[in-house]
């Protein structure tokens, strides 16, 4: 398989997943905070909006269509 086809497939799958869940929220670890005897782990939430999924889906389809036309 060619790299363009693989990238197109990945974009299509990611686009479908993000659209199916109406956006994805994921958490990353932040800085740990030490306040006296307390030790608190912080997290940061990141939201991937559905628009990004739509763009990824359309981009993957376009990449796949343009790749098959040249072949």
Order of alpha helices (4+ residues) and beta strands (2+ residues): alpha-beta-beta-beta-beta-alpha
